[in-house]
């Protein structure tokens, strides 16, 4: 089988998580500067088989579109143009808060919890775990 890659998009950094080849377990992959994401993905795709990219898309409760949603849609369009991969949007509301809480629950010291790159990776992992739960149902 092949992997599923999750992307927690940010204007500065992008958190990445990936499944194992059997698509059972989600693990953090990396955090990449926004400007370097396409090069990183090209290298990763040349080494690993990825069949699907899940991109976090924070839905608003009132249905209106936010600025970050517009940026995500532009990013997704470029992803589709550059790579021959299926891309799905998946609601990622509160993943950053959940990631921060997971860090606290995991006993990480305050200094480590300030590591925004780590929060981005954990957020992508939570996003991917949530996605996996929906496709298993």
BELVEN-V404869 format. One line per field, one symbol per residue. burial: 1 if it has 24 or more other C-alpha atoms within 12 Angstrom, else 0. A space follows every 50 residues. Layout:
# BELVEN-V404869
burial: ???
This chain:
# BELVEN-V404869
burial: 00111111110011111111001001111111010010001000100011 11111111000000000010010011001000001011111100110111 0010000000001001111111111111111100000
